[in-house]
Amino acid sequence: MVTKENKNFITVDTNTLKEILCCGRKTAVEIGMDANAKITIGKRVLWNVALIQKYLDSIAF
């Protein structure tokens, strides 16, 4: 499980992204896609955490 002390990931899988964002799969994938953070390697999907963080910072009020 992801803890608040352990945030130094470069990429994460979808399940870890859900934990980091505290949301469901659909919302996590939507945020990742909106941030253009999806990385596909073969059948594996990873998400660029830095791009997602930058995106969330840009849409925050």
PDBQT receptor file of N, H, CA, C and O in Angstrom, charges set to zero:
ATOM      1  N   MET A   1       0.833  -1.195   0.000  1.00  0.00    +0.000 N 
ATOM      2  CA  MET A   1       0.000   0.000   0.000  1.00  0.00    +0.000 C 
ATOM      3  C   MET A   1       0.873   1.251   0.000  1.00  0.00    +0.000 C 
ATOM      4  O   MET A   1       1.943   1.271   0.608  1.00  0.00    +0.000 OA
ATOM      5  N   VAL A   2       0.427   2.252  -0.658  1.00  0.00    +0.000 N 
ATOM      6  H   VAL A   2      -0.443   2.236  -1.151  1.00  0.00    +0.000 HD
ATOM      7  CA  VAL A   2       1.146   3.513  -0.732  1.00  0.00    +0.000 C 
ATOM      8  C   VAL A   2       0.896   4.296   0.546  1.00  0.00    +0.000 C 
ATOM      9  O   VAL A   2      -0.244   4.438   0.988  1.00  0.00    +0.000 OA
ATOM     10  N   THR A   3       1.966   4.799   1.133  1.00  0.00    +0.000 N 
ATOM     11  H   THR A   3       2.892   4.684   0.774  1.00  0.00    +0.000 HD
ATOM     12  CA  THR A   3       1.820   5.631   2.322  1.00  0.00    +0.000 C 
ATOM     13  C   THR A   3       2.178   7.064   1.971  1.00  0.00    +0.000 C 
ATOM     14  O   THR A   3       2.814   7.324   0.950  1.00  0.00    +0.000 OA
ATOM     15  N   LYS A   4       1.772   7.973   2.809  1.00  0.00    +0.000 N 
ATOM     16  H   LYS A   4       1.255   7.761   3.639  1.00  0.00    +0.000 HD
ATOM     17  CA  LYS A   4       2.052   9.387   2.553  1.00  0.00    +0.000 C 
ATOM     18  C   LYS A   4       3.546   9.674   2.591  1.00  0.00    +0.000 C 
ATOM     19  O   LYS A   4       4.003  10.628   1.961  1.00  0.00    +0.000 OA
ATOM     20  N   GLU A   5       4.312   8.870   3.316  1.00  0.00    +0.000 N 
ATOM     21  H   GLU A   5       3.941   8.096   3.828  1.00  0.00    +0.000 HD
ATOM     22  CA  GLU A   5       5.752   9.080   3.396  1.00  0.00    +0.000 C 
ATOM     23  C   GLU A   5       6.468   8.610   2.135  1.00  0.00    +0.000 C 
ATOM     24  O   GLU A   5       7.605   9.011   1.888  1.00  0.00    +0.000 OA
ATOM     25  N   ASN A   6       5.819   7.764   1.333  1.00  0.00    +0.000 N 
ATOM     26  H   ASN A   6       4.895   7.438   1.533  1.00  0.00    +0.000 HD
ATOM     27  CA  ASN A   6       6.463   7.145   0.184  1.00  0.00    +0.000 C 
ATOM     28  C   ASN A   6       5.835   7.654  -1.110  1.00  0.00    +0.000 C 
ATOM     29  O   ASN A   6       5.070   6.933  -1.749  1.00  0.00    +0.000 OA
ATOM     30  N   LYS A   7       6.149   8.886  -1.501  1.00  0.00    +0.000 N 
ATOM     31  H   LYS A   7       6.771   9.472  -0.981  1.00  0.00    +0.000 HD
ATOM     32  CA  LYS A   7       5.547   9.503  -2.684  1.00  0.00    +0.000 C 
ATOM     33  C   LYS A   7       6.529   9.659  -3.836  1.00  0.00    +0.000 C 
ATOM     34  O   LYS A   7       6.198  10.312  -4.826  1.00  0.00    +0.000 OA
ATOM     35  N   ASN A   8       7.705   9.092  -3.746  1.00  0.00    +0.000 N 
ATOM     36  H   ASN A   8       7.974   8.562  -2.942  1.00  0.00    +0.000 HD
ATOM     37  CA  ASN A   8       8.744   9.354  -4.731  1.00  0.00    +0.000 C 
ATOM     38  C   ASN A   8       8.752   8.368  -5.885  1.00  0.00    +0.000 C 
ATOM     39  O   ASN A   8       9.810   7.866  -6.265  1.00  0.00    +0.000 OA
ATOM     40  N   PHE A   9       7.585   8.085  -6.445  1.00  0.00    +0.000 N 
ATOM     41  H   PHE A   9       6.726   8.493  -6.136  1.00  0.00    +0.000 HD
ATOM     42  CA  PHE A   9       7.490   7.197  -7.590  1.00  0.00    +0.000 C 
ATOM     43  C   PHE A   9       7.617   8.004  -8.874  1.00  0.00    +0.000 C 
ATOM     44  O   PHE A   9       7.109   9.121  -8.965  1.00  0.00    +0.000 OA
ATOM     45  N   ILE A  10       8.294   7.436  -9.867  1.00  0.00    +0.000 N 
ATOM     46  H   ILE A  10       8.707   6.528  -9.793  1.00  0.00    +0.000 HD
ATOM     47  CA  ILE A  10       8.346   8.051 -11.191  1.00  0.00    +0.000 C 
ATOM     48  C   ILE A  10       7.112   7.632 -11.972  1.00  0.00    +0.000 C 
ATOM     49  O   ILE A  10       6.442   8.462 -12.588  1.00  0.00    +0.000 OA
ATOM     50  N   THR A  11       6.817   6.337 -11.942  1.00  0.00    +0.000 N 
ATOM     51  H   THR A  11       7.361   5.663 -11.442  1.00  0.00    +0.000 HD
ATOM     52  CA  THR A  11       5.617   5.804 -12.574  1.00  0.00    +0.000 C 
ATOM     53  C   THR A  11       4.925   4.856 -11.610  1.00  0.00    +0.000 C 
ATOM     54  O   THR A  11       5.552   4.307 -10.704  1.00  0.00    +0.000 OA
ATOM     55  N   VAL A  12       3.631   4.669 -11.813  1.00  0.00    +0.000 N 
ATOM     56  H   VAL A  12       3.122   5.115 -12.549  1.00  0.00    +0.000 HD
ATOM     57  CA  VAL A  12       2.857   3.738 -10.999  1.00  0.00    +0.000 C 
ATOM     58  C   VAL A  12       1.883   2.992 -11.897  1.00  0.00    +0.000 C 
ATOM     59  O   VAL A  12       1.560   3.449 -12.994  1.00  0.00    +0.000 OA
ATOM     60  N   ASP A  13       1.419   1.837 -11.422  1.00  0.00    +0.000 N 
ATOM     61  H   ASP A  13       1.682   1.466 -10.532  1.00  0.00    +0.000 HD
ATOM     62  CA  ASP A  13       0.372   1.132 -12.154  1.00  0.00    +0.000 C 
ATOM     63  C   ASP A  13      -0.984   1.725 -11.772  1.00  0.00    +0.000 C 
ATOM     64  O   ASP A  13      -1.065   2.601 -10.910  1.00  0.00    +0.000 OA
ATOM     65  N   THR A  14      -2.027   1.250 -12.407  1.00  0.00    +0.000 N 
ATOM     66  H   THR A  14      -1.962   0.538 -13.107  1.00  0.00    +0.000 HD
ATOM     67  CA  THR A  14      -3.356   1.828 -12.202  1.00  0.00    +0.000 C 
ATOM     68  C   THR A  14      -3.848   1.637 -10.771  1.00  0.00    +0.000 C 
ATOM     69  O   THR A  14      -4.456   2.543 -10.202  1.00  0.00    +0.000 OA
ATOM     70  N   ASN A  15      -3.593   0.472 -10.185  1.00  0.00    +0.000 N 
ATOM     71  H   ASN A  15      -3.099  -0.264 -10.647  1.00  0.00    +0.000 HD
ATOM     72  CA  ASN A  15      -4.039   0.244  -8.808  1.00  0.00    +0.000 C 
ATOM     73  C   ASN A  15      -3.359   1.192  -7.828  1.00  0.00    +0.000 C 
ATOM     74  O   ASN A  15      -3.999   1.700  -6.907  1.00  0.00    +0.000 OA
ATOM     75  N   THR A  16      -2.072   1.430  -8.021  1.00  0.00    +0.000 N 
ATOM     76  H   THR A  16      -1.552   1.017  -8.769  1.00  0.00    +0.000 HD
ATOM     77  CA  THR A  16      -1.355   2.366  -7.151  1.00  0.00    +0.000 C 
ATOM     78  C   THR A  16      -1.829   3.791  -7.392  1.00  0.00    +0.000 C 
ATOM     79  O   THR A  16      -1.934   4.577  -6.449  1.00  0.00    +0.000 OA
ATOM     80  N   LEU A  17      -2.113   4.130  -8.635  1.00  0.00    +0.000 N 
ATOM     81  H   LEU A  17      -2.028   3.492  -9.401  1.00  0.00    +0.000 HD
ATOM     82  CA  LEU A  17      -2.648   5.461  -8.942  1.00  0.00    +0.000 C 
ATOM     83  C   LEU A  17      -3.966   5.687  -8.215  1.00  0.00    +0.000 C 
ATOM     84  O   LEU A  17      -4.209   6.771  -7.684  1.00  0.00    +0.000 OA
ATOM     85  N   LYS A  18      -4.816   4.668  -8.190  1.00  0.00    +0.000 N 
ATOM     86  H   LYS A  18      -4.619   3.788  -8.621  1.00  0.00    +0.000 HD
ATOM     87  CA  LYS A  18      -6.084   4.761  -7.456  1.00  0.00    +0.000 C 
ATOM     88  C   LYS A  18      -5.831   5.066  -5.986  1.00  0.00    +0.000 C 
ATOM     89  O   LYS A  18      -6.518   5.900  -5.397  1.00  0.00    +0.000 OA
ATOM     90  N   GLU A  19      -4.849   4.395  -5.390  1.00  0.00    +0.000 N 
ATOM     91  H   GLU A  19      -4.290   3.717  -5.869  1.00  0.00    +0.000 HD
ATOM     92  CA  GLU A  19      -4.533   4.614  -3.980  1.00  0.00    +0.000 C 
ATOM     93  C   GLU A  19      -3.986   6.018  -3.744  1.00  0.00    +0.000 C 
ATOM     94  O   GLU A  19      -4.363   6.680  -2.777  1.00  0.00    +0.000 OA
ATOM     95  N   ILE A  20      -3.101   6.470  -4.624  1.00  0.00    +0.000 N 
ATOM     96  H   ILE A  20      -2.795   5.933  -5.410  1.00  0.00    +0.000 HD
ATOM     97  CA  ILE A  20      -2.512   7.802  -4.474  1.00  0.00    +0.000 C 
ATOM     98  C   ILE A  20      -3.587   8.882  -4.560  1.00  0.00    +0.000 C 
ATOM     99  O   ILE A  20      -3.584   9.835  -3.781  1.00  0.00    +0.000 OA
ATOM    100  N   LEU A  21      -4.510   8.725  -5.516  1.00  0.00    +0.000 N 
ATOM    101  H   LEU A  21      -4.513   7.950  -6.149  1.00  0.00    +0.000 HD
ATOM    102  CA  LEU A  21      -5.543   9.736  -5.741  1.00  0.00    +0.000 C 
ATOM    103  C   LEU A  21      -6.764   9.556  -4.843  1.00  0.00    +0.000 C 
ATOM    104  O   LEU A  21      -7.629  10.430  -4.788  1.00  0.00    +0.000 OA
ATOM    105  N   CYS A  22      -6.837   8.431  -4.143  1.00  0.00    +0.000 N 
ATOM    106  H   CYS A  22      -6.135   7.721  -4.188  1.00  0.00    +0.000 HD
ATOM    107  CA  CYS A  22      -7.991   8.128  -3.272  1.00  0.00    +0.000 C 
ATOM    108  C   CYS A  22      -9.294   8.184  -4.065  1.00  0.00    +0.000 C 
ATOM    109  O   CYS A  22     -10.254   8.845  -3.667  1.00  0.00    +0.000 OA
ATOM    110  N   CYS A  23      -9.307   7.480  -5.189  1.00  0.00    +0.000 N 
ATOM    111  H   CYS A  23      -8.527   6.943  -5.512  1.00  0.00    +0.000 HD
ATOM    112  CA  CYS A  23     -10.510   7.444  -6.017  1.00  0.00    +0.000 C 
ATOM    113  C   CYS A  23     -10.608   6.092  -6.704  1.00  0.00    +0.000 C 
ATOM    114  O   CYS A  23      -9.722   5.249  -6.568  1.00  0.00    +0.000 OA
ATOM    115  N   GLY A  24     -11.681   5.895  -7.434  1.00  0.00    +0.000 N 
ATOM    116  H   GLY A  24     -12.401   6.580  -7.544  1.00  0.00    +0.000 HD
ATOM    117  CA  GLY A  24     -11.890   4.645  -8.148  1.00  0.00    +0.000 C 
ATOM    118  C   GLY A  24     -11.096   4.575  -9.433  1.00  0.00    +0.000 C 
ATOM    119  O   GLY A  24     -10.437   5.533  -9.837  1.00  0.00    +0.000 OA
ATOM    120  N   ARG A  25     -11.174   3.405 -10.070  1.00  0.00    +0.000 N 
ATOM    121  H   ARG A  25     -11.709   2.626  -9.742  1.00  0.00    +0.000 HD
ATOM    122  CA  ARG A  25     -10.411   3.166 -11.285  1.00  0.00    +0.000 C 
ATOM    123  C   ARG A  25     -10.812   4.118 -12.404  1.00  0.00    +0.000 C 
ATOM    124  O   ARG A  25      -9.947   4.679 -13.078  1.00  0.00    +0.000 OA
ATOM    125  N   LYS A  26     -12.100   4.305 -12.608  1.00  0.00    +0.000 N 
ATOM    126  H   LYS A  26     -12.802   3.849 -12.061  1.00  0.00    +0.000 HD
ATOM    127  CA  LYS A  26     -12.570   5.160 -13.701  1.00  0.00    +0.000 C 
ATOM    128  C   LYS A  26     -12.034   6.582 -13.549  1.00  0.00    +0.000 C 
ATOM    129  O   LYS A  26     -11.545   7.168 -14.515  1.00  0.00    +0.000 OA
ATOM    130  N   THR A  27     -12.124   7.133 -12.353  1.00  0.00    +0.000 N 
ATOM    131  H   THR A  27     -12.521   6.657 -11.568  1.00  0.00    +0.000 HD
ATOM    132  CA  THR A  27     -11.657   8.502 -12.117  1.00  0.00    +0.000 C 
ATOM    133  C   THR A  27     -10.142   8.594 -12.232  1.00  0.00    +0.000 C 
ATOM    134  O   THR A  27      -9.626   9.555 -12.803  1.00  0.00    +0.000 OA
ATOM    135  N   ALA A  28      -9.422   7.611 -11.701  1.00  0.00    +0.000 N 
ATOM    136  H   ALA A  28      -9.841   6.831 -11.237  1.00  0.00    +0.000 HD
ATOM    137  CA  ALA A  28      -7.961   7.622 -11.777  1.00  0.00    +0.000 C 
ATOM    138  C   ALA A  28      -7.498   7.588 -13.231  1.00  0.00    +0.000 C 
ATOM    139  O   ALA A  28      -6.597   8.334 -13.614  1.00  0.00    +0.000 OA
ATOM    140  N   VAL A  29      -8.108   6.728 -14.038  1.00  0.00    +0.000 N 
ATOM    141  H   VAL A  29      -8.840   6.122 -13.727  1.00  0.00    +0.000 HD
ATOM    142  CA  VAL A  29      -7.747   6.638 -15.455  1.00  0.00    +0.000 C 
ATOM    143  C   VAL A  29      -8.109   7.935 -16.178  1.00  0.00    +0.000 C 
ATOM    144  O   VAL A  29      -7.344   8.405 -17.020  1.00  0.00    +0.000 OA
ATOM    145  N   GLU A  30      -9.256   8.511 -15.861  1.00  0.00    +0.000 N 
ATOM    146  H   GLU A  30      -9.877   8.129 -15.176  1.00  0.00    +0.000 HD
ATOM    147  CA  GLU A  30      -9.663   9.772 -16.487  1.00  0.00    +0.000 C 
ATOM    148  C   GLU A  30      -8.660  10.882 -16.177  1.00  0.00    +0.000 C 
ATOM    149  O   GLU A  30      -8.269  11.636 -17.068  1.00  0.00    +0.000 OA
ATOM    150  N   ILE A  31      -8.249  10.980 -14.926  1.00  0.00    +0.000 N 
ATOM    151  H   ILE A  31      -8.566  10.368 -14.202  1.00  0.00    +0.000 HD
ATOM    152  CA  ILE A  31      -7.255  11.989 -14.541  1.00  0.00    +0.000 C 
ATOM    153  C   ILE A  31      -5.942  11.731 -15.272  1.00  0.00    +0.000 C 
ATOM    154  O   ILE A  31      -5.331  12.660 -15.800  1.00  0.00    +0.000 OA
ATOM    155  N   GLY A  32      -5.509  10.486 -15.304  1.00  0.00    +0.000 N 
ATOM    156  H   GLY A  32      -6.005   9.731 -14.875  1.00  0.00    +0.000 HD
ATOM    157  CA  GLY A  32      -4.268  10.138 -15.995  1.00  0.00    +0.000 C 
ATOM    158  C   GLY A  32      -4.307  10.458 -17.475  1.00  0.00    +0.000 C 
ATOM    159  O   GLY A  32      -3.328  10.953 -18.034  1.00  0.00    +0.000 OA
ATOM    160  N   MET A  33      -5.431  10.179 -18.108  1.00  0.00    +0.000 N 
ATOM    161  H   MET A  33      -6.226   9.778 -17.653  1.00  0.00    +0.000 HD
ATOM    162  CA  MET A  33      -5.572  10.479 -19.536  1.00  0.00    +0.000 C 
ATOM    163  C   MET A  33      -5.612  11.986 -19.776  1.00  0.00    +0.000 C 
ATOM    164  O   MET A  33      -4.993  12.479 -20.719  1.00  0.00    +0.000 OA
ATOM    165  N   ASP A  34      -6.334  12.719 -18.931  1.00  0.00    +0.000 N 
ATOM    166  H   ASP A  34      -6.836  12.319 -18.165  1.00  0.00    +0.000 HD
ATOM    167  CA  ASP A  34      -6.393  14.176 -19.069  1.00  0.00    +0.000 C 
ATOM    168  C   ASP A  34      -5.014  14.804 -18.898  1.00  0.00    +0.000 C 
ATOM    169  O   ASP A  34      -4.720  15.844 -19.486  1.00  0.00    +0.000 OA
ATOM    170  N   ALA A  35      -4.168  14.162 -18.085  1.00  0.00    +0.000 N 
ATOM    171  H   ALA A  35      -4.407  13.317 -17.607  1.00  0.00    +0.000 HD
ATOM    172  CA  ALA A  35      -2.815  14.663 -17.843  1.00  0.00    +0.000 C 
ATOM    173  C   ALA A  35      -1.821  14.188 -18.903  1.00  0.00    +0.000 C 
ATOM    174  O   ALA A  35      -0.642  14.537 -18.846  1.00  0.00    +0.000 OA
ATOM    175  N   ASN A  36      -2.290  13.392 -19.872  1.00  0.00    +0.000 N 
ATOM    176  H   ASN A  36      -3.247  13.108 -19.918  1.00  0.00    +0.000 HD
ATOM    177  CA  ASN A  36      -1.399  12.796 -20.885  1.00  0.00    +0.000 C 
ATOM    178  C   ASN A  36      -0.250  12.033 -20.236  1.00  0.00    +0.000 C 
ATOM    179  O   ASN A  36       0.896  12.126 -20.675  1.00  0.00    +0.000 OA
ATOM    180  N   ALA A  37      -0.570  11.278 -19.186  1.00  0.00    +0.000 N 
ATOM    181  H   ALA A  37      -1.501  11.203 -18.829  1.00  0.00    +0.000 HD
ATOM    182  CA  ALA A  37       0.447  10.608 -18.387  1.00  0.00    +0.000 C 
ATOM    183  C   ALA A  37       0.519   9.103 -18.624  1.00  0.00    +0.000 C 
ATOM    184  O   ALA A  37       1.266   8.412 -17.932  1.00  0.00    +0.000 OA
ATOM    185  N   LYS A  38      -0.229   8.589 -19.572  1.00  0.00    +0.000 N 
ATOM    186  H   LYS A  38      -0.836   9.151 -20.134  1.00  0.00    +0.000 HD
ATOM    187  CA  LYS A  38      -0.268   7.142 -19.812  1.00  0.00    +0.000 C 
ATOM    188  C   LYS A  38       0.969   6.682 -20.572  1.00  0.00    +0.000 C 
ATOM    189  O   LYS A  38       1.340   7.257 -21.595  1.00  0.00    +0.000 OA
ATOM    190  N   ILE A  39       1.601   5.629 -20.049  1.00  0.00    +0.000 N 
ATOM    191  H   ILE A  39       1.300   5.162 -19.218  1.00  0.00    +0.000 HD
ATOM    192  CA  ILE A  39       2.753   5.003 -20.686  1.00  0.00    +0.000 C 
ATOM    193  C   ILE A  39       2.391   3.538 -20.901  1.00  0.00    +0.000 C 
ATOM    194  O   ILE A  39       2.084   2.829 -19.943  1.00  0.00    +0.000 OA
ATOM    195  N   THR A  40       2.425   3.081 -22.144  1.00  0.00    +0.000 N 
ATOM    196  H   THR A  40       2.675   3.657 -22.923  1.00  0.00    +0.000 HD
ATOM    197  CA  THR A  40       2.107   1.691 -22.449  1.00  0.00    +0.000 C 
ATOM    198  C   THR A  40       3.375   0.979 -22.894  1.00  0.00    +0.000 C 
ATOM    199  O   THR A  40       4.049   1.405 -23.832  1.00  0.00    +0.000 OA
ATOM    200  N   ILE A  41       3.687  -0.113 -22.205  1.00  0.00    +0.000 N 
ATOM    201  H   ILE A  41       3.139  -0.460 -21.443  1.00  0.00    +0.000 HD
ATOM    202  CA  ILE A  41       4.834  -0.951 -22.550  1.00  0.00    +0.000 C 
ATOM    203  C   ILE A  41       4.292  -2.361 -22.742  1.00  0.00    +0.000 C 
ATOM    204  O   ILE A  41       4.006  -3.066 -21.774  1.00  0.00    +0.000 OA
ATOM    205  N   GLY A  42       4.155  -2.759 -23.988  1.00  0.00    +0.000 N 
ATOM    206  H   GLY A  42       4.387  -2.186 -24.774  1.00  0.00    +0.000 HD
ATOM    207  CA  GLY A  42       3.501  -4.037 -24.262  1.00  0.00    +0.000 C 
ATOM    208  C   GLY A  42       2.057  -3.961 -23.804  1.00  0.00    +0.000 C 
ATOM    209  O   GLY A  42       1.307  -3.088 -24.242  1.00  0.00    +0.000 OA
ATOM    210  N   LYS A  43       1.661  -4.878 -22.921  1.00  0.00    +0.000 N 
ATOM    211  H   LYS A  43       2.270  -5.587 -22.565  1.00  0.00    +0.000 HD
ATOM    212  CA  LYS A  43       0.309  -4.859 -22.369  1.00  0.00    +0.000 C 
ATOM    213  C   LYS A  43       0.230  -4.096 -21.053  1.00  0.00    +0.000 C 
ATOM    214  O   LYS A  43      -0.859  -3.862 -20.530  1.00  0.00    +0.000 OA
ATOM    215  N   ARG A  44       1.374  -3.714 -20.524  1.00  0.00    +0.000 N 
ATOM    216  H   ARG A  44       2.260  -3.904 -20.949  1.00  0.00    +0.000 HD
ATOM    217  CA  ARG A  44       1.414  -3.051 -19.227  1.00  0.00    +0.000 C 
ATOM    218  C   ARG A  44       1.155  -1.555 -19.377  1.00  0.00    +0.000 C 
ATOM    219  O   ARG A  44       1.661  -0.914 -20.298  1.00  0.00    +0.000 OA
ATOM    220  N   VAL A  45       0.360  -1.013 -18.459  1.00  0.00    +0.000 N 
ATOM    221  H   VAL A  45      -0.051  -1.534 -17.711  1.00  0.00    +0.000 HD
ATOM    222  CA  VAL A  45       0.063   0.421 -18.451  1.00  0.00    +0.000 C 
ATOM    223  C   VAL A  45       0.634   1.024 -17.178  1.00  0.00    +0.000 C 
ATOM    224  O   VAL A  45       0.345   0.568 -16.072  1.00  0.00    +0.000 OA
ATOM    225  N   LEU A  46       1.445   2.054 -17.353  1.00  0.00    +0.000 N 
ATOM    226  H   LEU A  46       1.679   2.424 -18.252  1.00  0.00    +0.000 HD
ATOM    227  CA  LEU A  46       1.994   2.807 -16.228  1.00  0.00    +0.000 C 
ATOM    228  C   LEU A  46       1.573   4.261 -16.386  1.00  0.00    +0.000 C 
ATOM    229  O   LEU A  46       1.204   4.704 -17.474  1.00  0.00    +0.000 OA
ATOM    230  N   TRP A  47       1.634   4.992 -15.280  1.00  0.00    +0.000 N 
ATOM    231  H   TRP A  47       1.933   4.632 -14.396  1.00  0.00    +0.000 HD
ATOM    232  CA  TRP A  47       1.231   6.397 -15.274  1.00  0.00    +0.000 C 
ATOM    233  C   TRP A  47       2.379   7.246 -14.745  1.00  0.00    +0.000 C 
ATOM    234  O   TRP A  47       2.971   6.919 -13.716  1.00  0.00    +0.000 OA
ATOM    235  N   ASN A  48       2.697   8.330 -15.441  1.00  0.00    +0.000 N 
ATOM    236  H   ASN A  48       2.217   8.595 -16.277  1.00  0.00    +0.000 HD
ATOM    237  CA  ASN A  48       3.753   9.255 -15.041  1.00  0.00    +0.000 C 
ATOM    238  C   ASN A  48       3.219  10.136 -13.916  1.00  0.00    +0.000 C 
ATOM    239  O   ASN A  48       2.343  10.974 -14.131  1.00  0.00    +0.000 OA
ATOM    240  N   VAL A  49       3.752   9.938 -12.730  1.00  0.00    +0.000 N 
ATOM    241  H   VAL A  49       4.464   9.258 -12.556  1.00  0.00    +0.000 HD
ATOM    242  CA  VAL A  49       3.253  10.635 -11.546  1.00  0.00    +0.000 C 
ATOM    243  C   VAL A  49       3.514  12.141 -11.630  1.00  0.00    +0.000 C 
ATOM    244  O   VAL A  49       2.668  12.936 -11.220  1.00  0.00    +0.000 OA
ATOM    245  N   ALA A  50       4.666  12.539 -12.153  1.00  0.00    +0.000 N 
ATOM    246  H   ALA A  50       5.353  11.894 -12.486  1.00  0.00    +0.000 HD
ATOM    247  CA  ALA A  50       4.991  13.968 -12.241  1.00  0.00    +0.000 C 
ATOM    248  C   ALA A  50       4.001  14.711 -13.136  1.00  0.00    +0.000 C 
ATOM    249  O   ALA A  50       3.586  15.823 -12.812  1.00  0.00    +0.000 OA
ATOM    250  N   LEU A  51       3.621  14.105 -14.258  1.00  0.00    +0.000 N 
ATOM    251  H   LEU A  51       3.957  13.201 -14.522  1.00  0.00    +0.000 HD
ATOM    252  CA  LEU A  51       2.651  14.750 -15.147  1.00  0.00    +0.000 C 
ATOM    253  C   LEU A  51       1.286  14.860 -14.488  1.00  0.00    +0.000 C 
ATOM    254  O   LEU A  51       0.591  15.863 -14.656  1.00  0.00    +0.000 OA
ATOM    255  N   ILE A  52       0.900  13.841 -13.744  1.00  0.00    +0.000 N 
ATOM    256  H   ILE A  52       1.464  13.026 -13.607  1.00  0.00    +0.000 HD
ATOM    257  CA  ILE A  52      -0.387  13.878 -13.050  1.00  0.00    +0.000 C 
ATOM    258  C   ILE A  52      -0.372  14.949 -11.971  1.00  0.00    +0.000 C 
ATOM    259  O   ILE A  52      -1.349  15.683 -11.817  1.00  0.00    +0.000 OA
ATOM    260  N   GLN A  53       0.721  15.049 -11.222  1.00  0.00    +0.000 N 
ATOM    261  H   GLN A  53       1.514  14.453 -11.347  1.00  0.00    +0.000 HD
ATOM    262  CA  GLN A  53       0.832  16.075 -10.187  1.00  0.00    +0.000 C 
ATOM    263  C   GLN A  53       0.759  17.470 -10.804  1.00  0.00    +0.000 C 
ATOM    264  O   GLN A  53       0.073  18.349 -10.282  1.00  0.00    +0.000 OA
ATOM    265  N   LYS A  54       1.466  17.671 -11.912  1.00  0.00    +0.000 N 
ATOM    266  H   LYS A  54       2.023  16.958 -12.336  1.00  0.00    +0.000 HD
ATOM    267  CA  LYS A  54       1.453  18.969 -12.596  1.00  0.00    +0.000 C 
ATOM    268  C   LYS A  54       0.043  19.306 -13.074  1.00  0.00    +0.000 C 
ATOM    269  O   LYS A  54      -0.410  20.442 -12.930  1.00  0.00    +0.000 OA
ATOM    270  N   TYR A  55      -0.650  18.319 -13.641  1.00  0.00    +0.000 N 
ATOM    271  H   TYR A  55      -0.283  17.396 -13.757  1.00  0.00    +0.000 HD
ATOM    272  CA  TYR A  55      -2.020  18.521 -14.112  1.00  0.00    +0.000 C 
ATOM    273  C   TYR A  55      -2.944  18.892 -12.957  1.00  0.00    +0.000 C 
ATOM    274  O   TYR A  55      -3.718  19.844 -13.063  1.00  0.00    +0.000 OA
ATOM    275  N   LEU A  56      -2.869  18.152 -11.865  1.00  0.00    +0.000 N 
ATOM    276  H   LEU A  56      -2.241  17.379 -11.779  1.00  0.00    +0.000 HD
ATOM    277  CA  LEU A  56      -3.735  18.440 -10.716  1.00  0.00    +0.000 C 
ATOM    278  C   LEU A  56      -3.451  19.821 -10.136  1.00  0.00    +0.000 C 
ATOM    279  O   LEU A  56      -4.374  20.528  -9.732  1.00  0.00    +0.000 OA
ATOM    280  N   ASP A  57      -2.179  20.206 -10.095  1.00  0.00    +0.000 N 
ATOM    281  H   ASP A  57      -1.429  19.632 -10.423  1.00  0.00    +0.000 HD
ATOM    282  CA  ASP A  57      -1.833  21.549  -9.621  1.00  0.00    +0.000 C 
ATOM    283  C   ASP A  57      -2.429  22.624 -10.529  1.00  0.00    +0.000 C 
ATOM    284  O   ASP A  57      -2.847  23.680 -10.054  1.00  0.00    +0.000 OA
ATOM    285  N   SER A  58      -2.465  22.356 -11.827  1.00  0.00    +0.000 N 
ATOM    286  H   SER A  58      -2.125  21.499 -12.213  1.00  0.00    +0.000 HD
ATOM    287  CA  SER A  58      -2.966  23.360 -12.772  1.00  0.00    +0.000 C 
ATOM    288  C   SER A  58      -4.483  23.527 -12.714  1.00  0.00    +0.000 C 
ATOM    289  O   SER A  58      -4.995  24.597 -13.046  1.00  0.00    +0.000 OA
ATOM    290  N   ILE A  59      -5.209  22.490 -12.300  1.00  0.00    +0.000 N 
ATOM    291  H   ILE A  59      -4.794  21.621 -12.031  1.00  0.00    +0.000 HD
ATOM    292  CA  ILE A  59      -6.670  22.604 -12.248  1.00  0.00    +0.000 C 
ATOM    293  C   ILE A  59      -7.184  22.916 -10.846  1.00  0.00    +0.000 C 
ATOM    294  O   ILE A  59      -8.380  23.132 -10.653  1.00  0.00    +0.000 OA
ATOM    295  N   ALA A  60      -6.279  22.939  -9.869  1.00  0.00    +0.000 N 
ATOM    296  H   ALA A  60      -5.307  22.763 -10.026  1.00  0.00    +0.000 HD
ATOM    297  CA  ALA A  60      -6.696  23.227  -8.491  1.00  0.00    +0.000 C 
ATOM    298  C   ALA A  60      -7.085  24.699  -8.368  1.00  0.00    +0.000 C 
ATOM    299  O   ALA A  60      -6.538  25.561  -9.055  1.00  0.00    +0.000 OA
ATOM    300  N   PHE A  61      -8.016  24.959  -7.501  1.00  0.00    +0.000 N 
ATOM    301  H   PHE A  61      -8.460  24.259  -6.943  1.00  0.00    +0.000 HD
ATOM    302  CA  PHE A  61      -8.489  26.334  -7.301  1.00  0.00    +0.000 C 
ATOM    303  C   PHE A  61      -7.552  27.130  -6.455  1.00  0.00    +0.000 C 
ATOM    304  O   PHE A  61      -7.805  28.305  -6.192  1.00  0.00    +0.000 OA
TER     305      PHE A  61
